[in-house]
Amino acid sequence: MNHVDKKSASEPDRLSPWRIPPANGWRLKSYALIRRELGRPILFIAALFVALAFATLWTGPTAPVYAIRLLLLLLLLGAVAVLVLRVNTRLIEPLAHLRNWAARMRGGNLTAQIPVPAHGEFSELARDINRLGAELNSLTRQMNAQVRNQTVRLARKTQSLDILYDVATSLNQSANLDKLLEGFLEILMDLVDARAGSVRLLDGENRHRTRLIASRGLPPETVERDRSMEVDRCQCGWASTDGEIHIQRGTEGCAKLLGRPYLDRDCSEFVVIPIQYQGRILGVYNLFLDKPVSALGEDAHDLLGSIGKHLGLAIEKARLDNDARRLAIMEERQTLGNELHDSLAQSLVGMRLQVKMLGETLYRKDLRTAQNEVNRLRGAVEEAHASLRELLSNFRFKLDEGGLVPAITNMIDRFNEETGIAVFFQNQCPDLALSPTQEIQVFRIVQEALANIRKHSEARNARILLNQDNTGRYYVLIEDDGRGLAPTEPGMPGEHLGLSIMRERAASLAGELTIESEPGEGTRILLAFDPRPATRMRAQGA
């Protein structure tokens, strides 16, 4: 109340009734109200007072004067009584009815009415007030209906968002396509109260057919007969062609195509929704409903279409994940082939030559030379066995919890014990920030470089440096004091395969590998890469 009072005091011009434009003829109606209801009785009483005054001043015979005075007094009392009665019936009672009407309206009874007098200005006022009350009641009912409609609409939108959220959550739980679709159908059928559901995708080899990929609630005979269907024969094919939602009553059309009832008990509506990804139709999903799809709300079509797009995104993601896994397997096989070629294959080729030479020596019966060949062959076998053990160790390798630096340190310690070559490791990156895939690729490059040092360099010392510049770019330096690499032309058969493998790993890091070597001056290998393209690395796998 204080707030309202202050506002009224501060804005008198806005709230003052005298600032409100008056209605036409309001003065005449006000005068007529006073004249008709109270004017005549008041004038009559005034006339009686005047007559009584004259009678009082009249000095005639006593008896007639008293009679006149008594008559005037009685008329005056009667006029006053009539005035009081008229004031009560024409003014007090209407005001009481108006006050009662206002109290009932304030209490929430918008159907309250004022009794309409038979005649007079208050009868017109009562009719105007009753019309205003009726209009207010009608506006209130309309407003309540709109509020109810908006509440129902918001509730349906909330339900739609809940359904969409639950479906999207189910689609993100599994990368396996079969499990993904089974979970999708289970969640969606429970949310929309469907009796059965299925998912059909366009055949990858024949886009004119759809294949049943997953189903729930369908009879086994139906699933067996409906494995594949041409796109121009049914609602599923039409939806997968035009990208529109198709709705039909029951499954009679499907039953005619299969030659048997599609469901044990027919449904009310059969809904076919396209599955899309970036405007490309991947297939359809079907719902068999006992209630009309309109029961889901006025935005049911938009909801089902959004679910189809989410499902299309999940299916495409599953396909890309599967392709990524196949690519990772192919790359790992290629790496394994490179390792075998660089280690065991070369050793086996050497042993084949030595066996051939041993046979020729034995044929000449040169036992001393044969004994030397046997010793060399024994050494080659031991070297091949060591290479095999190293290869197995490499492919069983997994970075420990410490990450790249401890793994390199442990590898250097083993290398020093096995070869006697002194390797010094300098880590100038106290805060190493690489993804697990990047760490494994760097480790493999360092490992291959040390393998080349052991096999070919005849070095006595080596150094490994891990550094990072101000821009965040990483550098890995491996150098030795060995005999260096023989000059070979890049891409020729004489190039060492291990160096090619190192370049492939550097390319997978989106980095650069530089090799500098002079005969008798050792070898210097520098890896430079930016760790920020980590997203692409995670997709490729280790």
MARPALUM-309423 format. One record per residue (C-alpha): x, y, z. Coordinates in steps of 0.1 Angstrom, whole numbers, padded with zeros to 4 digits, always signed. Each point is the difference from the previous one (the first is absolute). Example, Ala and Ser with C-alpha at 12.3 -4.5 7.8 and 13.67 -1.06 7.14 Angstrom:
BEGIN
+0123-0045+0078
+0014+0034-0007
This chain:
BEGIN
+0000+0000+0000
+0029+0024+0008
+0014-0006-0034
-0033+0008-0017
-0005+0031+0021
+0034+0013-0009
-0005-0007-0036
-0034+0018+0001
+0016+0030+0017
+0029+0002-0025
-0023-0003-0030
-0031+0020+0007
-0006+0009-0037
+0001-0036-0011
-0025-0013+0026
-0023+0030+0006
-0035-0007-0013
-0003+0035-0012
+0027-0007-0026
-0021-0029-0015
-0020+0012-0030
-0037+0001+0010
-0027-0020-0019
-0024+0019-0023
-0030+0015+0018
+0012-0007+0035
-0012+0034+0013
-0035-0005-0013
-0002-0035+0015
+0012+0014+0034
-0026+0028-0001
-0028-0024-0010
+0009-0024+0028
-0004+0027+0026
-0031+0016-0016
-0019-0033-0006
+0008-0018+0032
+0003+0028+0027
-0009+0033-0017
-0038-0002+0001
-0003-0012+0037
+0024+0027+0011
-0019+0027-0019
-0033-0012+0015
+0014+0001+0035
+0013+0035-0006
-0034+0011-0012
-0016-0014+0031
+0025+0018+0022
-0009+0033-0018
-0037-0007+0004
+0005-0008+0037
+0018+0032+0004
-0028+0020-0015
-0025-0019+0021
+0019+0009+0031
+0000+0036-0009
-0037+0000-0008
-0021+0017+0027
-0035-0012-0008
-0025-0020+0020
+0017-0024+0023
-0017-0032-0009
+0005+0002-0038
+0036+0011+0005
+0008-0030+0023
-0016-0023-0025
+0020+0013-0029
+0032-0001+0020
-0008-0036+0011
-0007-0010-0036
+0032+0016-0013
+0020-0017+0028
-0015-0034-0009
+0008+0006-0036
+0035+0010+0009
+0005-0031+0021
-0014-0021-0029
+0023+0016-0025
+0030-0006+0023
-0011-0037+0003
-0003-0003-0038
+0034+0017-0004
+0016-0024+0025
-0017-0030-0017
+0011+0012-0034
+0035+0005+0012
+0001-0034+0014
-0015-0018-0030
+0016+0021-0028
+0034+0007+0016
+0009-0020+0031
-0012-0034-0013
+0017+0003-0034
+0032+0012+0018
-0003-0030+0023
-0004-0024-0029
+0030+0017-0017
+0021-0005+0031
-0011-0037+0003
+0008-0005-0037
+0035+0015+0005
+0006-0023+0030
-0011-0031-0019
+0022+0010-0030
+0030+0005+0023
-0007-0034+0015
+0004-0016-0034
-0037-0004-0010
+0001+0015-0034
-0035-0011-0008
-0015+0025+0026
-0028+0022-0013
-0017+0031+0014
-0039+0000+0002
-0013+0023-0027
-0026+0026+0012
-0032+0003-0021
+0007+0036-0010
+0023+0029+0008
+0036+0008-0007
+0012-0027+0023
-0016-0027-0022
+0022+0012-0029
+0030+0000+0023
-0008-0035+0013
-0002-0013-0036
+0033+0016-0009
+0017-0015+0031
-0015-0034-0008
+0013+0002-0036
+0035+0010+0013
-0001-0030+0024
-0011-0024-0028
+0028+0013-0022
+0025-0003+0028
-0011-0035+0007
+0003-0009-0037
+0035+0015-0002
+0010-0019+0031
-0012-0033-0014
+0018+0007-0033
+0032+0009+0019
-0003-0032+0021
-0005-0021-0031
+0030+0016-0016
+0021-0006+0031
-0012-0037+0001
+0009-0004-0037
+0034+0015+0005
+0006-0021+0031
-0010-0032-0020
+0022+0012-0028
+0030+0006+0023
-0006-0034+0016
+0001-0017-0033
+0031+0019-0011
+0016-0010+0033
-0010-0036-0007
+0014+0003-0035
+0033+0014+0014
+0001-0029+0025
-0005-0025-0027
+0026+0016-0023
+0025+0001+0029
-0006-0036+0010
+0004-0011-0036
+0031+0020-0005
+0015-0014+0032
-0008-0036-0012
+0017+0007-0033
+0032+0011+0017
+0004-0031+0022
+0013-0025-0025
+0021+0002-0031
-0011-0035-0013
-0027+0006-0025
-0021-0031+0010
+0000+0009+0037
-0006+0036-0009
-0031-0007-0020
-0013-0025+0026
+0004+0025+0028
-0016+0027-0022
-0031-0020-0007
-0004-0010+0036
+0002+0035+0013
-0021+0016-0027
-0028-0026+0003
-0002+0005+0037
-0001+0038-0004
-0028+0001-0027
-0018-0031+0012
+0004-0019-0032
-0008-0036-0003
+0028-0008-0025
+0028+0017-0019
+0026-0006-0027
+0029+0016-0018
+0006-0004-0037
+0030+0013-0019
+0006+0004-0036
+0022-0028-0015
+0035+0012-0005
+0004-0020-0032
-0035+0004-0013
-0016+0034+0009
-0033-0013-0015
-0006-0023+0030
-0003+0004+0038
+0013-0025+0025
-0015-0007+0034
+0029+0007+0024
-0017-0001+0034
-0035-0007+0014
-0019-0003+0032
-0034-0014+0006
-0004-0015-0035
-0009-0037-0005
+0029-0022-0010
-0018-0010-0033
-0004+0037-0009
+0037+0007+0007
+0010-0029-0022
-0021+0010-0029
+0006+0037+0002
+0039-0001-0001
+0002+0018-0033
-0026+0021-0020
+0001+0021-0031
-0005+0037+0006
-0029+0004-0025
-0023-0025+0016
-0007+0013+0035
-0002+0030+0023
+0035-0007+0013
+0014+0003-0035
-0020+0031-0008
+0012+0018+0032
+0036-0010-0007
-0004+0016-0035
-0019+0033+0007
+0012+0006+0036
-0035+0006+0013
-0018-0016+0030
-0027-0025-0011
-0029-0011+0021
-0025-0027-0008
-0028-0016+0019
+0010-0036+0010
+0024-0023-0019
-0024-0014-0026
+0022+0011-0029
+0031-0016+0016
-0019-0032+0006
-0009-0002-0037
+0036+0003-0010
+0011-0027+0025
-0029-0023-0005
-0007-0002+0037
-0011+0023+0028
+0028+0024+0008
-0009+0000+0037
-0018-0025+0022
-0025+0028+0008
-0002+0029-0023
+0009+0035+0012
-0018+0033-0003
+0026+0019-0020
+0032-0011-0018
+0025+0029-0001
+0030+0001-0023
+0027+0027+0008
+0031+0006-0022
+0034-0003+0015
+0022+0029-0013
+0035+0013+0003
+0009+0033-0015
-0029-0001-0024
+0009-0036-0012
-0026-0027+0007
+0015-0031+0017
-0032-0019+0005
-0031+0001+0022
-0012-0010+0034
-0036-0013+0006
-0023+0003+0030
-0032-0021+0004
-0023+0020+0023
-0033-0009+0017
-0007+0037+0003
+0000+0026-0028
+0033+0018-0004
-0018+0033+0007
-0003-0011+0036
+0037+0009+0003
-0009+0037-0005
-0003+0025-0028
+0038-0001-0006
+0001-0038-0002
+0013+0001-0036
+0028+0024+0009
+0009-0023+0030
+0001-0032-0021
+0020+0018-0027
+0026+0012+0025
+0003-0035+0014
+0006-0012-0036
+0028+0025-0004
+0016-0010+0033
-0002-0036-0010
+0016+0008-0033
+0029+0018+0017
+0005-0030+0024
+0000-0025-0029
+0024+0021-0020
+0023+0004+0030
-0001-0038+0006
+0009-0005-0037
+0029+0025+0003
+0012-0017+0032
-0001-0034-0017
+0020+0015-0029
+0025+0015+0024
+0004-0033+0017
+0006-0018-0033
+0025+0027-0010
+0018-0003+0033
+0002-0038-0005
+0014+0005-0035
+0026+0025+0012
+0010-0023+0028
+0004-0029-0025
+0021+0023-0022
+0021+0009+0029
+0004-0036+0009
+0010-0008-0035
+0025+0028+0000
+0015-0013+0032
+0002-0035-0013
+0016+0011-0032
+0025+0021+0018
+0010-0026+0025
-0008-0037-0006
-0003+0002-0038
+0035+0014-0004
+0014-0025+0024
-0017-0029-0018
+0013+0012-0034
+0035+0001+0015
-0003-0034+0015
-0012-0014-0034
+0032+0013-0016
+0021-0014+0028
-0018-0034-0004
+0007+0000-0037
+0037+0009+0006
+0001-0028+0027
-0013-0025-0025
+0026+0010-0026
+0027-0002+0025
-0010-0035+0011
-0002-0010-0036
+0036+0010-0004
+0007-0018+0034
+0017+0031+0014
-0007-0008+0036
+0018+0031+0015
-0020+0024-0022
-0031-0020+0007
+0006+0003+0038
+0003+0038-0004
-0032+0002-0020
-0018-0021+0027
+0013+0025+0027
-0013+0029-0021
-0033-0017-0006
-0003-0006+0038
+0006+0037+0006
-0026+0009-0026
-0025-0023+0017
+0007+0016+0034
-0004+0034-0015
-0033-0009-0016
-0012-0014+0033
+0010+0032+0017
-0018+0020-0026
-0031-0022+0004
+0000+0006+0038
+0004+0037-0005
-0028+0000-0025
-0023-0018+0024
+0010+0024+0028
-0008+0030-0022
-0035-0012-0009
-0008-0009+0036
+0012+0034+0011
-0025+0023+0018
+0009+0033+0016
-0001-0002+0038
-0017+0025+0022
+0030+0022+0000
-0003+0007-0038
+0026+0006-0027
+0030+0011+0021
+0001-0030+0024
-0005-0023-0030
+0030+0015-0019
+0021-0001+0031
-0007-0038+0006
+0006-0007-0037
+0034+0018+0002
+0010-0019+0031
-0007-0033-0017
+0018+0012-0031
+0031+0009+0020
+0001-0034+0016
-0005-0020-0032
+0023+0020-0023
+0026+0018+0021
-0007+0032-0019
-0003+0030+0023
-0032+0018-0006
-0007+0034+0017
-0036+0012+0003
-0008+0037+0006
-0036+0009+0007
-0005+0038-0002
-0038-0002+0001
-0011-0001+0037
-0037+0003-0010
-0005-0024-0028
-0035+0003-0016
-0005-0027-0026
-0028-0023-0007
+0006-0038+0006
+0001-0006-0037
+0026+0027-0006
+0021-0013+0029
+0000-0035-0016
+0010+0013-0034
+0029+0020+0015
+0011-0030+0020
-0001-0022-0032
+0022+0025-0019
+0026+0001+0028
-0001-0038+0003
+0006-0004-0038
+0028+0025+0002
+0017-0019+0028
-0005-0033-0019
+0018+0015-0030
+0028+0012+0022
+0004-0035+0014
-0001-0017-0034
+0018+0023-0023
+0018+0029+0017
+0029-0016+0019
-0003+0030+0023
+0014+0003+0035
-0022+0029+0012
-0034+0013-0008
-0023+0028+0013
-0038+0005+0001
-0013+0036+0006
-0037+0008+0006
-0007+0037-0002
-0028+0026-0007
+0001+0035-0013
-0020+0031+0009
-0027-0008-0026
-0007-0034+0016
+0017-0020-0028
+0018-0031+0012
+0034-0012-0012
+0016-0034+0005
+0037-0003-0009
+0018-0034-0003
+0037+0001-0010
+0030-0024+0002
+0037+0000-0007
+0000-0030-0022
+0010-0006-0036
-0030+0017-0015
-0023-0010-0028
+0012-0010-0035
-0013+0026-0025
-0032-0013-0015
-0025+0017-0023
-0034+0004+0016
-0026-0024-0013
+0026-0025-0015
+0001-0037+0011
+0032+0006+0020
-0017+0024+0024
-0003-0014+0035
-0035-0011+0007
+0002+0011+0037
+0004+0036-0011
-0031-0003-0022
-0020-0013+0030
+0013+0029+0021
-0011+0025-0026
-0035-0016-0001
-0003+0003+0038
+0011+0037-0003
-0026+0006-0026
-0027-0015+0023
+0011+0025+0025
-0005+0028-0026
+0037+0007+0006
+0033+0000-0019
+0030-0024+0002
+0034+0012-0010
+0030-0024-0004
+0035+0013-0003
+0030-0023-0004
+0035-0001-0014
+0022-0030-0003
+0022-0002+0031
-0018+0029+0017
-0030-0017+0016
-0037+0005-0006
-0024+0027+0012
-0038-0005-0001
-0023+0029+0009
-0038-0004+0005
-0020+0032+0002
-0038+0001+0004
-0028+0021+0014
-0020-0019+0027
-0033+0019-0007
-0014-0022-0028
-0009-0025+0027
-0035-0005-0012
+0012-0016-0032
+0024-0022+0019
-0027-0013+0022
-0020-0010-0030
+0029-0019-0015
+0009-0021+0031
+0033-0012+0012
